[in-house]
Amino acid sequence: MKFGDIILILITILALATAVWYLFGNSPTFEQTLLIFILGMVMANGLRIHSFSTKINYFEKSFLSLAKDFKMHIKHK
């Protein structure tokens, strides 16, 4: 389990706890509860974007090596 996943789980638990706390009263304001939910969603999207950019970098390196192979193949003809 990655560090980002652990942080995301903790933020999700915190968001659920504050939502339940808000429902039972004597709690943080609605805006503060909403802020925790938004923080969790932003964190999740950031992790997805990071994962996506890592995959793009991998494919970029693969295509560069493929282009190099094609150039070498053309030289041998």
Secondary structure, DSSP 4 states (H G I P E B T S, - for coil): --HHHHHHHHHHHHHHHHHHHHHTSSSS-HHHHHHHHHHHHHHHHHHHHHHHHHHHHHHHHHHHHHHHHHHHHHHH-
